[in-house]
Amino acid sequence: MPVIEIVDNTTEIIEADRQ
């Protein structure tokens, strides 16, 4: 599921940016 992978990667980037 490429879409799920993209969403997961984007979520990780957002979480890292918030910290």
C-alpha positions, 0 to 999 in steps of 0.5 A: 500500500504505497499510499499508507507508506507516504502518509506514515512517512509524512506523519513521522516528518510532522512529528519530528518537526513538532518536537 
